[in-house]
Amino acid sequence: MTKSELTSRGPVNEGATRHCAFTPFGGVNERIDRHEPNKRLTVNIYETFKLPISDAIADFNISPHDGGTELVLHYSYTHNRMGRMVKGSTEKQMRKGIDGMVSGLQRESESIATSE
């Protein structure tokens, strides 16, 4: 992700929206559909630009585990025309992007934990 900005006002909570850019690969508009602080976050990607998917849902669940935190992510997406043409590489790119996002979340959470 090269840029992320809120597109709604108020606190980041259910209903909050943002735009994420993946320059030069396009971007998404997303909305938080469910927010349970320190437990669960469900994000609805409702609009995409220059990507092989038309929409997606990502459901993040976190819980204490062996002295740390466990993250379980369930996601689904719908291929658009471009995605149906390059189906195999779409899954590979989605997994790569999700792996990168999860690694970033881990680095950030560990950084916050060590600064407390």
Phi and psi restraints in degrees (range 20) as a CNS / XPLOR table:
assign (resid 1 and name C) (resid 2 and name N)
       (resid 2 and name CA) (resid 2 and name C) 1.0 -99.7 20.0 2
assign (resid 2 and name N) (resid 2 and name CA)
       (resid 2 and name C) (resid 3 and name N) 1.0 -20.4 20.0 2
assign (resid 2 and name C) (resid 3 and name N)
       (resid 3 and name CA) (resid 3 and name C) 1.0 -159.2 20.0 2
assign (resid 3 and name N) (resid 3 and name CA)
       (resid 3 and name C) (resid 4 and name N) 1.0 141.6 20.0 2
assign (resid 3 and name C) (resid 4 and name N)
       (resid 4 and name CA) (resid 4 and name C) 1.0 -140.6 20.0 2
assign (resid 4 and name N) (resid 4 and name CA)
       (resid 4 and name C) (resid 5 and name N) 1.0 129.5 20.0 2
assign (resid 4 and name C) (resid 5 and name N)
       (resid 5 and name CA) (resid 5 and name C) 1.0 -143.6 20.0 2
assign (resid 5 and name N) (resid 5 and name CA)
       (resid 5 and name C) (resid 6 and name N) 1.0 139.1 20.0 2
assign (resid 5 and name C) (resid 6 and name N)
       (resid 6 and name CA) (resid 6 and name C) 1.0 -64.8 20.0 2
assign (resid 6 and name N) (resid 6 and name CA)
       (resid 6 and name C) (resid 7 and name N) 1.0 141.3 20.0 2
assign (resid 6 and name C) (resid 7 and name N)
       (resid 7 and name CA) (resid 7 and name C) 1.0 -116.9 20.0 2
assign (resid 7 and name N) (resid 7 and name CA)
       (resid 7 and name C) (resid 8 and name N) 1.0 6.4 20.0 2
assign (resid 7 and name C) (resid 8 and name N)
       (resid 8 and name CA) (resid 8 and name C) 1.0 -124.1 20.0 2
assign (resid 8 and name N) (resid 8 and name CA)
       (resid 8 and name C) (resid 9 and name N) 1.0 164.2 20.0 2
assign (resid 8 and name C) (resid 9 and name N)
       (resid 9 and name CA) (resid 9 and name C) 1.0 -99.9 20.0 2
assign (resid 9 and name N) (resid 9 and name CA)
       (resid 9 and name C) (resid 10 and name N) 1.0 161.1 20.0 2
assign (resid 9 and name C) (resid 10 and name N)
       (resid 10 and name CA) (resid 10 and name C) 1.0 93.7 20.0 2
assign (resid 10 and name N) (resid 10 and name CA)
       (resid 10 and name C) (resid 11 and name N) 1.0 -174.9 20.0 2
assign (resid 10 and name C) (resid 11 and name N)
       (resid 11 and name CA) (resid 11 and name C) 1.0 -69.3 20.0 2
assign (resid 11 and name N) (resid 11 and name CA)
       (resid 11 and name C) (resid 12 and name N) 1.0 157.2 20.0 2
assign (resid 11 and name C) (resid 12 and name N)
       (resid 12 and name CA) (resid 12 and name C) 1.0 -76.5 20.0 2
assign (resid 12 and name N) (resid 12 and name CA)
       (resid 12 and name C) (resid 13 and name N) 1.0 106.4 20.0 2
assign (resid 12 and name C) (resid 13 and name N)
       (resid 13 and name CA) (resid 13 and name C) 1.0 -156.6 20.0 2
assign (resid 13 and name N) (resid 13 and name CA)
       (resid 13 and name C) (resid 14 and name N) 1.0 -172.1 20.0 2
assign (resid 13 and name C) (resid 14 and name N)
       (resid 14 and name CA) (resid 14 and name C) 1.0 -54.0 20.0 2
assign (resid 14 and name N) (resid 14 and name CA)
       (resid 14 and name C) (resid 15 and name N) 1.0 131.8 20.0 2
assign (resid 14 and name C) (resid 15 and name N)
       (resid 15 and name CA) (resid 15 and name C) 1.0 94.9 20.0 2
assign (resid 15 and name N) (resid 15 and name CA)
       (resid 15 and name C) (resid 16 and name N) 1.0 -16.5 20.0 2
assign (resid 15 and name C) (resid 16 and name N)
       (resid 16 and name CA) (resid 16 and name C) 1.0 -65.1 20.0 2
assign (resid 16 and name N) (resid 16 and name CA)
       (resid 16 and name C) (resid 17 and name N) 1.0 144.3 20.0 2
assign (resid 16 and name C) (resid 17 and name N)
       (resid 17 and name CA) (resid 17 and name C) 1.0 -125.8 20.0 2
assign (resid 17 and name N) (resid 17 and name CA)
       (resid 17 and name C) (resid 18 and name N) 1.0 155.2 20.0 2
assign (resid 17 and name C) (resid 18 and name N)
       (resid 18 and name CA) (resid 18 and name C) 1.0 -151.1 20.0 2
assign (resid 18 and name N) (resid 18 and name CA)
       (resid 18 and name C) (resid 19 and name N) 1.0 162.3 20.0 2
assign (resid 18 and name C) (resid 19 and name N)
       (resid 19 and name CA) (resid 19 and name C) 1.0 -112.8 20.0 2
assign (resid 19 and name N) (resid 19 and name CA)
       (resid 19 and name C) (resid 20 and name N) 1.0 132.8 20.0 2
assign (resid 19 and name C) (resid 20 and name N)
       (resid 20 and name CA) (resid 20 and name C) 1.0 -119.2 20.0 2
assign (resid 20 and name N) (resid 20 and name CA)
       (resid 20 and name C) (resid 21 and name N) 1.0 129.4 20.0 2
assign (resid 20 and name C) (resid 21 and name N)
       (resid 21 and name CA) (resid 21 and name C) 1.0 -105.6 20.0 2
assign (resid 21 and name N) (resid 21 and name CA)
       (resid 21 and name C) (resid 22 and name N) 1.0 140.7 20.0 2
assign (resid 21 and name C) (resid 22 and name N)
       (resid 22 and name CA) (resid 22 and name C) 1.0 -121.2 20.0 2
assign (resid 22 and name N) (resid 22 and name CA)
       (resid 22 and name C) (resid 23 and name N) 1.0 46.5 20.0 2
assign (resid 22 and name C) (resid 23 and name N)
       (resid 23 and name CA) (resid 23 and name C) 1.0 -47.7 20.0 2
assign (resid 23 and name N) (resid 23 and name CA)
       (resid 23 and name C) (resid 24 and name N) 1.0 131.5 20.0 2
assign (resid 23 and name C) (resid 24 and name N)
       (resid 24 and name CA) (resid 24 and name C) 1.0 -93.6 20.0 2
assign (resid 24 and name N) (resid 24 and name CA)
       (resid 24 and name C) (resid 25 and name N) 1.0 17.1 20.0 2
assign (resid 24 and name C) (resid 25 and name N)
       (resid 25 and name CA) (resid 25 and name C) 1.0 -92.0 20.0 2
assign (resid 25 and name N) (resid 25 and name CA)
       (resid 25 and name C) (resid 26 and name N) 1.0 4.4 20.0 2
assign (resid 25 and name C) (resid 26 and name N)
       (resid 26 and name CA) (resid 26 and name C) 1.0 114.0 20.0 2
assign (resid 26 and name N) (resid 26 and name CA)
       (resid 26 and name C) (resid 27 and name N) 1.0 -152.9 20.0 2
assign (resid 26 and name C) (resid 27 and name N)
       (resid 27 and name CA) (resid 27 and name C) 1.0 -172.6 20.0 2
assign (resid 27 and name N) (resid 27 and name CA)
       (resid 27 and name C) (resid 28 and name N) 1.0 -179.0 20.0 2
assign (resid 27 and name C) (resid 28 and name N)
       (resid 28 and name CA) (resid 28 and name C) 1.0 -141.5 20.0 2
assign (resid 28 and name N) (resid 28 and name CA)
       (resid 28 and name C) (resid 29 and name N) 1.0 155.2 20.0 2
assign (resid 28 and name C) (resid 29 and name N)
       (resid 29 and name CA) (resid 29 and name C) 1.0 -110.6 20.0 2
assign (resid 29 and name N) (resid 29 and name CA)
       (resid 29 and name C) (resid 30 and name N) 1.0 133.0 20.0 2
assign (resid 29 and name C) (resid 30 and name N)
       (resid 30 and name CA) (resid 30 and name C) 1.0 -136.7 20.0 2
assign (resid 30 and name N) (resid 30 and name CA)
       (resid 30 and name C) (resid 31 and name N) 1.0 158.9 20.0 2
assign (resid 30 and name C) (resid 31 and name N)
       (resid 31 and name CA) (resid 31 and name C) 1.0 -135.5 20.0 2
assign (resid 31 and name N) (resid 31 and name CA)
       (resid 31 and name C) (resid 32 and name N) 1.0 142.3 20.0 2
assign (resid 31 and name C) (resid 32 and name N)
       (resid 32 and name CA) (resid 32 and name C) 1.0 -82.4 20.0 2
assign (resid 32 and name N) (resid 32 and name CA)
       (resid 32 and name C) (resid 33 and name N) 1.0 117.5 20.0 2
assign (resid 32 and name C) (resid 33 and name N)
       (resid 33 and name CA) (resid 33 and name C) 1.0 -93.2 20.0 2
assign (resid 33 and name N) (resid 33 and name CA)
       (resid 33 and name C) (resid 34 and name N) 1.0 -27.4 20.0 2
assign (resid 33 and name C) (resid 34 and name N)
       (resid 34 and name CA) (resid 34 and name C) 1.0 -146.3 20.0 2
assign (resid 34 and name N) (resid 34 and name CA)
       (resid 34 and name C) (resid 35 and name N) 1.0 134.4 20.0 2
assign (resid 34 and name C) (resid 35 and name N)
       (resid 35 and name CA) (resid 35 and name C) 1.0 -140.8 20.0 2
assign (resid 35 and name N) (resid 35 and name CA)
       (resid 35 and name C) (resid 36 and name N) 1.0 112.2 20.0 2
assign (resid 35 and name C) (resid 36 and name N)
       (resid 36 and name CA) (resid 36 and name C) 1.0 -121.5 20.0 2
assign (resid 36 and name N) (resid 36 and name CA)
       (resid 36 and name C) (resid 37 and name N) 1.0 100.4 20.0 2
assign (resid 36 and name C) (resid 37 and name N)
       (resid 37 and name CA) (resid 37 and name C) 1.0 -47.8 20.0 2
assign (resid 37 and name N) (resid 37 and name CA)
       (resid 37 and name C) (resid 38 and name N) 1.0 133.1 20.0 2
assign (resid 37 and name C) (resid 38 and name N)
       (resid 38 and name CA) (resid 38 and name C) 1.0 62.3 20.0 2
assign (resid 38 and name N) (resid 38 and name CA)
       (resid 38 and name C) (resid 39 and name N) 1.0 16.4 20.0 2
assign (resid 38 and name C) (resid 39 and name N)
       (resid 39 and name CA) (resid 39 and name C) 1.0 -135.9 20.0 2
assign (resid 39 and name N) (resid 39 and name CA)
       (resid 39 and name C) (resid 40 and name N) 1.0 -51.1 20.0 2
assign (resid 39 and name C) (resid 40 and name N)
       (resid 40 and name CA) (resid 40 and name C) 1.0 -153.4 20.0 2
assign (resid 40 and name N) (resid 40 and name CA)
       (resid 40 and name C) (resid 41 and name N) 1.0 143.9 20.0 2
assign (resid 40 and name C) (resid 41 and name N)
       (resid 41 and name CA) (resid 41 and name C) 1.0 -143.9 20.0 2
assign (resid 41 and name N) (resid 41 and name CA)
       (resid 41 and name C) (resid 42 and name N) 1.0 124.5 20.0 2
assign (resid 41 and name C) (resid 42 and name N)
       (resid 42 and name CA) (resid 42 and name C) 1.0 -115.0 20.0 2
assign (resid 42 and name N) (resid 42 and name CA)
       (resid 42 and name C) (resid 43 and name N) 1.0 122.9 20.0 2
assign (resid 42 and name C) (resid 43 and name N)
       (resid 43 and name CA) (resid 43 and name C) 1.0 -112.8 20.0 2
assign (resid 43 and name N) (resid 43 and name CA)
       (resid 43 and name C) (resid 44 and name N) 1.0 130.7 20.0 2
assign (resid 43 and name C) (resid 44 and name N)
       (resid 44 and name CA) (resid 44 and name C) 1.0 -107.1 20.0 2
assign (resid 44 and name N) (resid 44 and name CA)
       (resid 44 and name C) (resid 45 and name N) 1.0 111.4 20.0 2
assign (resid 44 and name C) (resid 45 and name N)
       (resid 45 and name CA) (resid 45 and name C) 1.0 -86.4 20.0 2
assign (resid 45 and name N) (resid 45 and name CA)
       (resid 45 and name C) (resid 46 and name N) 1.0 104.7 20.0 2
assign (resid 45 and name C) (resid 46 and name N)
       (resid 46 and name CA) (resid 46 and name C) 1.0 -101.5 20.0 2
assign (resid 46 and name N) (resid 46 and name CA)
       (resid 46 and name C) (resid 47 and name N) 1.0 -8.8 20.0 2
assign (resid 46 and name C) (resid 47 and name N)
       (resid 47 and name CA) (resid 47 and name C) 1.0 -151.2 20.0 2
assign (resid 47 and name N) (resid 47 and name CA)
       (resid 47 and name C) (resid 48 and name N) 1.0 135.0 20.0 2
assign (resid 47 and name C) (resid 48 and name N)
       (resid 48 and name CA) (resid 48 and name C) 1.0 -128.2 20.0 2
assign (resid 48 and name N) (resid 48 and name CA)
       (resid 48 and name C) (resid 49 and name N) 1.0 156.8 20.0 2
assign (resid 48 and name C) (resid 49 and name N)
       (resid 49 and name CA) (resid 49 and name C) 1.0 -133.0 20.0 2
assign (resid 49 and name N) (resid 49 and name CA)
       (resid 49 and name C) (resid 50 and name N) 1.0 125.1 20.0 2
assign (resid 49 and name C) (resid 50 and name N)
       (resid 50 and name CA) (resid 50 and name C) 1.0 56.5 20.0 2
assign (resid 50 and name N) (resid 50 and name CA)
       (resid 50 and name C) (resid 51 and name N) 1.0 34.8 20.0 2
assign (resid 50 and name C) (resid 51 and name N)
       (resid 51 and name CA) (resid 51 and name C) 1.0 -124.2 20.0 2
assign (resid 51 and name N) (resid 51 and name CA)
       (resid 51 and name C) (resid 52 and name N) 1.0 159.4 20.0 2
assign (resid 51 and name C) (resid 52 and name N)
       (resid 52 and name CA) (resid 52 and name C) 1.0 -82.9 20.0 2
assign (resid 52 and name N) (resid 52 and name CA)
       (resid 52 and name C) (resid 53 and name N) 1.0 10.3 20.0 2
assign (resid 52 and name C) (resid 53 and name N)
       (resid 53 and name CA) (resid 53 and name C) 1.0 -123.7 20.0 2
assign (resid 53 and name N) (resid 53 and name CA)
       (resid 53 and name C) (resid 54 and name N) 1.0 154.1 20.0 2
assign (resid 53 and name C) (resid 54 and name N)
       (resid 54 and name CA) (resid 54 and name C) 1.0 -100.0 20.0 2
assign (resid 54 and name N) (resid 54 and name CA)
       (resid 54 and name C) (resid 55 and name N) 1.0 -25.9 20.0 2
assign (resid 54 and name C) (resid 55 and name N)
       (resid 55 and name CA) (resid 55 and name C) 1.0 -163.9 20.0 2
assign (resid 55 and name N) (resid 55 and name CA)
       (resid 55 and name C) (resid 56 and name N) 1.0 168.5 20.0 2
assign (resid 55 and name C) (resid 56 and name N)
       (resid 56 and name CA) (resid 56 and name C) 1.0 -162.9 20.0 2
assign (resid 56 and name N) (resid 56 and name CA)
       (resid 56 and name C) (resid 57 and name N) 1.0 159.4 20.0 2
assign (resid 56 and name C) (resid 57 and name N)
       (resid 57 and name CA) (resid 57 and name C) 1.0 -128.7 20.0 2
assign (resid 57 and name N) (resid 57 and name CA)
       (resid 57 and name C) (resid 58 and name N) 1.0 133.7 20.0 2
assign (resid 57 and name C) (resid 58 and name N)
       (resid 58 and name CA) (resid 58 and name C) 1.0 -126.6 20.0 2
assign (resid 58 and name N) (resid 58 and name CA)
       (resid 58 and name C) (resid 59 and name N) 1.0 124.7 20.0 2
assign (resid 58 and name C) (resid 59 and name N)
       (resid 59 and name CA) (resid 59 and name C) 1.0 -117.9 20.0 2
assign (resid 59 and name N) (resid 59 and name CA)
       (resid 59 and name C) (resid 60 and name N) 1.0 109.2 20.0 2
assign (resid 59 and name C) (resid 60 and name N)
       (resid 60 and name CA) (resid 60 and name C) 1.0 -97.7 20.0 2
assign (resid 60 and name N) (resid 60 and name CA)
       (resid 60 and name C) (resid 61 and name N) 1.0 126.2 20.0 2
assign (resid 60 and name C) (resid 61 and name N)
       (resid 61 and name CA) (resid 61 and name C) 1.0 -123.6 20.0 2
assign (resid 61 and name N) (resid 61 and name CA)
       (resid 61 and name C) (resid 62 and name N) 1.0 128.0 20.0 2
assign (resid 61 and name C) (resid 62 and name N)
       (resid 62 and name CA) (resid 62 and name C) 1.0 -121.8 20.0 2
assign (resid 62 and name N) (resid 62 and name CA)
       (resid 62 and name C) (resid 63 and name N) 1.0 147.2 20.0 2
assign (resid 62 and name C) (resid 63 and name N)
       (resid 63 and name CA) (resid 63 and name C) 1.0 -156.1 20.0 2
assign (resid 63 and name N) (resid 63 and name CA)
       (resid 63 and name C) (resid 64 and name N) 1.0 154.9 20.0 2
assign (resid 63 and name C) (resid 64 and name N)
       (resid 64 and name CA) (resid 64 and name C) 1.0 -62.5 20.0 2
assign (resid 64 and name N) (resid 64 and name CA)
       (resid 64 and name C) (resid 65 and name N) 1.0 143.5 20.0 2
assign (resid 64 and name C) (resid 65 and name N)
       (resid 65 and name CA) (resid 65 and name C) 1.0 -158.1 20.0 2
assign (resid 65 and name N) (resid 65 and name CA)
       (resid 65 and name C) (resid 66 and name N) 1.0 117.7 20.0 2
assign (resid 65 and name C) (resid 66 and name N)
       (resid 66 and name CA) (resid 66 and name C) 1.0 48.6 20.0 2
assign (resid 66 and name N) (resid 66 and name CA)
       (resid 66 and name C) (resid 67 and name N) 1.0 46.9 20.0 2
assign (resid 66 and name C) (resid 67 and name N)
       (resid 67 and name CA) (resid 67 and name C) 1.0 78.3 20.0 2
assign (resid 67 and name N) (resid 67 and name CA)
       (resid 67 and name C) (resid 68 and name N) 1.0 4.0 20.0 2
assign (resid 67 and name C) (resid 68 and name N)
       (resid 68 and name CA) (resid 68 and name C) 1.0 -133.3 20.0 2
assign (resid 68 and name N) (resid 68 and name CA)
       (resid 68 and name C) (resid 69 and name N) 1.0 -148.0 20.0 2
assign (resid 68 and name C) (resid 69 and name N)
       (resid 69 and name CA) (resid 69 and name C) 1.0 -131.4 20.0 2
assign (resid 69 and name N) (resid 69 and name CA)
       (resid 69 and name C) (resid 70 and name N) 1.0 136.5 20.0 2
assign (resid 69 and name C) (resid 70 and name N)
       (resid 70 and name CA) (resid 70 and name C) 1.0 -104.7 20.0 2
assign (resid 70 and name N) (resid 70 and name CA)
       (resid 70 and name C) (resid 71 and name N) 1.0 132.9 20.0 2
assign (resid 70 and name C) (resid 71 and name N)
       (resid 71 and name CA) (resid 71 and name C) 1.0 -111.5 20.0 2
assign (resid 71 and name N) (resid 71 and name CA)
       (resid 71 and name C) (resid 72 and name N) 1.0 124.3 20.0 2
assign (resid 71 and name C) (resid 72 and name N)
       (resid 72 and name CA) (resid 72 and name C) 1.0 -116.9 20.0 2
assign (resid 72 and name N) (resid 72 and name CA)
       (resid 72 and name C) (resid 73 and name N) 1.0 125.5 20.0 2
assign (resid 72 and name C) (resid 73 and name N)
       (resid 73 and name CA) (resid 73 and name C) 1.0 -118.7 20.0 2
assign (resid 73 and name N) (resid 73 and name CA)
       (resid 73 and name C) (resid 74 and name N) 1.0 124.5 20.0 2
assign (resid 73 and name C) (resid 74 and name N)
       (resid 74 and name CA) (resid 74 and name C) 1.0 -112.2 20.0 2
assign (resid 74 and name N) (resid 74 and name CA)
       (resid 74 and name C) (resid 75 and name N) 1.0 132.4 20.0 2
assign (resid 74 and name C) (resid 75 and name N)
       (resid 75 and name CA) (resid 75 and name C) 1.0 -143.4 20.0 2
assign (resid 75 and name N) (resid 75 and name CA)
       (resid 75 and name C) (resid 76 and name N) 1.0 154.2 20.0 2
assign (resid 75 and name C) (resid 76 and name N)
       (resid 76 and name CA) (resid 76 and name C) 1.0 -147.3 20.0 2
assign (resid 76 and name N) (resid 76 and name CA)
       (resid 76 and name C) (resid 77 and name N) 1.0 154.7 20.0 2
assign (resid 76 and name C) (resid 77 and name N)
       (resid 77 and name CA) (resid 77 and name C) 1.0 -151.2 20.0 2
assign (resid 77 and name N) (resid 77 and name CA)
       (resid 77 and name C) (resid 78 and name N) 1.0 162.7 20.0 2
assign (resid 77 and name C) (resid 78 and name N)
       (resid 78 and name CA) (resid 78 and name C) 1.0 -113.8 20.0 2
assign (resid 78 and name N) (resid 78 and name CA)
       (resid 78 and name C) (resid 79 and name N) 1.0 125.6 20.0 2
assign (resid 78 and name C) (resid 79 and name N)
       (resid 79 and name CA) (resid 79 and name C) 1.0 -68.9 20.0 2
assign (resid 79 and name N) (resid 79 and name CA)
       (resid 79 and name C) (resid 80 and name N) 1.0 141.2 20.0 2
assign (resid 79 and name C) (resid 80 and name N)
       (resid 80 and name CA) (resid 80 and name C) 1.0 -95.1 20.0 2
assign (resid 80 and name N) (resid 80 and name CA)
       (resid 80 and name C) (resid 81 and name N) 1.0 -168.9 20.0 2
assign (resid 80 and name C) (resid 81 and name N)
       (resid 81 and name CA) (resid 81 and name C) 1.0 -57.4 20.0 2
assign (resid 81 and name N) (resid 81 and name CA)
       (resid 81 and name C) (resid 82 and name N) 1.0 -46.8 20.0 2
assign (resid 81 and name C) (resid 82 and name N)
       (resid 82 and name CA) (resid 82 and name C) 1.0 -61.8 20.0 2
assign (resid 82 and name N) (resid 82 and name CA)
       (resid 82 and name C) (resid 83 and name N) 1.0 -41.5 20.0 2
assign (resid 82 and name C) (resid 83 and name N)
       (resid 83 and name CA) (resid 83 and name C) 1.0 -64.9 20.0 2
assign (resid 83 and name N) (resid 83 and name CA)
       (resid 83 and name C) (resid 84 and name N) 1.0 -35.9 20.0 2
assign (resid 83 and name C) (resid 84 and name N)
       (resid 84 and name CA) (resid 84 and name C) 1.0 -68.1 20.0 2
assign (resid 84 and name N) (resid 84 and name CA)
       (resid 84 and name C) (resid 85 and name N) 1.0 -31.0 20.0 2
assign (resid 84 and name C) (resid 85 and name N)
       (resid 85 and name CA) (resid 85 and name C) 1.0 -72.7 20.0 2
assign (resid 85 and name N) (resid 85 and name CA)
       (resid 85 and name C) (resid 86 and name N) 1.0 -32.9 20.0 2
assign (resid 85 and name C) (resid 86 and name N)
       (resid 86 and name CA) (resid 86 and name C) 1.0 -121.2 20.0 2
assign (resid 86 and name N) (resid 86 and name CA)
       (resid 86 and name C) (resid 87 and name N) 1.0 40.8 20.0 2
assign (resid 86 and name C) (resid 87 and name N)
       (resid 87 and name CA) (resid 87 and name C) 1.0 -48.8 20.0 2
assign (resid 87 and name N) (resid 87 and name CA)
       (resid 87 and name C) (resid 88 and name N) 1.0 -49.8 20.0 2
assign (resid 87 and name C) (resid 88 and name N)
       (resid 88 and name CA) (resid 88 and name C) 1.0 -59.3 20.0 2
assign (resid 88 and name N) (resid 88 and name CA)
       (resid 88 and name C) (resid 89 and name N) 1.0 -41.8 20.0 2
assign (resid 88 and name C) (resid 89 and name N)
       (resid 89 and name CA) (resid 89 and name C) 1.0 -76.3 20.0 2
assign (resid 89 and name N) (resid 89 and name CA)
       (resid 89 and name C) (resid 90 and name N) 1.0 -22.9 20.0 2
assign (resid 89 and name C) (resid 90 and name N)
       (resid 90 and name CA) (resid 90 and name C) 1.0 -62.3 20.0 2
assign (resid 90 and name N) (resid 90 and name CA)
       (resid 90 and name C) (resid 91 and name N) 1.0 -48.4 20.0 2
assign (resid 90 and name C) (resid 91 and name N)
       (resid 91 and name CA) (resid 91 and name C) 1.0 -60.4 20.0 2
assign (resid 91 and name N) (resid 91 and name CA)
       (resid 91 and name C) (resid 92 and name N) 1.0 -42.5 20.0 2
assign (resid 91 and name C) (resid 92 and name N)
       (resid 92 and name CA) (resid 92 and name C) 1.0 -62.3 20.0 2
assign (resid 92 and name N) (resid 92 and name CA)
       (resid 92 and name C) (resid 93 and name N) 1.0 -45.1 20.0 2
assign (resid 92 and name C) (resid 93 and name N)
       (resid 93 and name CA) (resid 93 and name C) 1.0 -68.6 20.0 2
assign (resid 93 and name N) (resid 93 and name CA)
       (resid 93 and name C) (resid 94 and name N) 1.0 -38.2 20.0 2
assign (resid 93 and name C) (resid 94 and name N)
       (resid 94 and name CA) (resid 94 and name C) 1.0 -62.8 20.0 2
assign (resid 94 and name N) (resid 94 and name CA)
       (resid 94 and name C) (resid 95 and name N) 1.0 -45.6 20.0 2
assign (resid 94 and name C) (resid 95 and name N)
       (resid 95 and name CA) (resid 95 and name C) 1.0 -62.2 20.0 2
assign (resid 95 and name N) (resid 95 and name CA)
       (resid 95 and name C) (resid 96 and name N) 1.0 -42.7 20.0 2
assign (resid 95 and name C) (resid 96 and name N)
       (resid 96 and name CA) (resid 96 and name C) 1.0 -61.5 20.0 2
assign (resid 96 and name N) (resid 96 and name CA)
       (resid 96 and name C) (resid 97 and name N) 1.0 -44.9 20.0 2
assign (resid 96 and name C) (resid 97 and name N)
       (resid 97 and name CA) (resid 97 and name C) 1.0 -64.1 20.0 2
assign (resid 97 and name N) (resid 97 and name CA)
       (resid 97 and name C) (resid 98 and name N) 1.0 -41.8 20.0 2
assign (resid 97 and name C) (resid 98 and name N)
       (resid 98 and name CA) (resid 98 and name C) 1.0 -67.9 20.0 2
assign (resid 98 and name N) (resid 98 and name CA)
       (resid 98 and name C) (resid 99 and name N) 1.0 -41.7 20.0 2
assign (resid 98 and name C) (resid 99 and name N)
       (resid 99 and name CA) (resid 99 and name C) 1.0 -58.9 20.0 2
assign (resid 99 and name N) (resid 99 and name CA)
       (resid 99 and name C) (resid 100 and name N) 1.0 -42.0 20.0 2
assign (resid 99 and name C) (resid 100 and name N)
       (resid 100 and name CA) (resid 100 and name C) 1.0 -64.5 20.0 2
assign (resid 100 and name N) (resid 100 and name CA)
       (resid 100 and name C) (resid 101 and name N) 1.0 -40.8 20.0 2
assign (resid 100 and name C) (resid 101 and name N)
       (resid 101 and name CA) (resid 101 and name C) 1.0 -64.6 20.0 2
assign (resid 101 and name N) (resid 101 and name CA)
       (resid 101 and name C) (resid 102 and name N) 1.0 -44.3 20.0 2
assign (resid 101 and name C) (resid 102 and name N)
       (resid 102 and name CA) (resid 102 and name C) 1.0 -64.7 20.0 2
assign (resid 102 and name N) (resid 102 and name CA)
       (resid 102 and name C) (resid 103 and name N) 1.0 -40.1 20.0 2
assign (resid 102 and name C) (resid 103 and name N)
       (resid 103 and name CA) (resid 103 and name C) 1.0 -61.7 20.0 2
assign (resid 103 and name N) (resid 103 and name CA)
       (resid 103 and name C) (resid 104 and name N) 1.0 -41.0 20.0 2
assign (resid 103 and name C) (resid 104 and name N)
       (resid 104 and name CA) (resid 104 and name C) 1.0 -64.0 20.0 2
assign (resid 104 and name N) (resid 104 and name CA)
       (resid 104 and name C) (resid 105 and name N) 1.0 -40.8 20.0 2
assign (resid 104 and name C) (resid 105 and name N)
       (resid 105 and name CA) (resid 105 and name C) 1.0 -63.2 20.0 2
assign (resid 105 and name N) (resid 105 and name CA)
       (resid 105 and name C) (resid 106 and name N) 1.0 -40.6 20.0 2
assign (resid 105 and name C) (resid 106 and name N)
       (resid 106 and name CA) (resid 106 and name C) 1.0 -64.4 20.0 2
assign (resid 106 and name N) (resid 106 and name CA)
       (resid 106 and name C) (resid 107 and name N) 1.0 -46.7 20.0 2
assign (resid 106 and name C) (resid 107 and name N)
       (resid 107 and name CA) (resid 107 and name C) 1.0 -59.4 20.0 2
assign (resid 107 and name N) (resid 107 and name CA)
       (resid 107 and name C) (resid 108 and name N) 1.0 -45.2 20.0 2
assign (resid 107 and name C) (resid 108 and name N)
       (resid 108 and name CA) (resid 108 and name C) 1.0 -64.4 20.0 2
assign (resid 108 and name N) (resid 108 and name CA)
       (resid 108 and name C) (resid 109 and name N) 1.0 -44.8 20.0 2
assign (resid 108 and name C) (resid 109 and name N)
       (resid 109 and name CA) (resid 109 and name C) 1.0 -65.7 20.0 2
assign (resid 109 and name N) (resid 109 and name CA)
       (resid 109 and name C) (resid 110 and name N) 1.0 -38.5 20.0 2
assign (resid 109 and name C) (resid 110 and name N)
       (resid 110 and name CA) (resid 110 and name C) 1.0 -67.8 20.0 2
assign (resid 110 and name N) (resid 110 and name CA)
       (resid 110 and name C) (resid 111 and name N) 1.0 -36.4 20.0 2
assign (resid 110 and name C) (resid 111 and name N)
       (resid 111 and name CA) (resid 111 and name C) 1.0 -64.4 20.0 2
assign (resid 111 and name N) (resid 111 and name CA)
       (resid 111 and name C) (resid 112 and name N) 1.0 -42.7 20.0 2
assign (resid 111 and name C) (resid 112 and name N)
       (resid 112 and name CA) (resid 112 and name C) 1.0 -65.8 20.0 2
assign (resid 112 and name N) (resid 112 and name CA)
       (resid 112 and name C) (resid 113 and name N) 1.0 -43.1 20.0 2
assign (resid 112 and name C) (resid 113 and name N)
       (resid 113 and name CA) (resid 113 and name C) 1.0 -62.8 20.0 2
assign (resid 113 and name N) (resid 113 and name CA)
       (resid 113 and name C) (resid 114 and name N) 1.0 -37.6 20.0 2
assign (resid 113 and name C) (resid 114 and name N)
       (resid 114 and name CA) (resid 114 and name C) 1.0 -79.5 20.0 2
assign (resid 114 and name N) (resid 114 and name CA)
       (resid 114 and name C) (resid 115 and name N) 1.0 -17.3 20.0 2
assign (resid 114 and name C) (resid 115 and name N)
       (resid 115 and name CA) (resid 115 and name C) 1.0 -90.2 20.0 2
assign (resid 115 and name N) (resid 115 and name CA)
       (resid 115 and name C) (resid 116 and name N) 1.0 -6.7 20.0 2
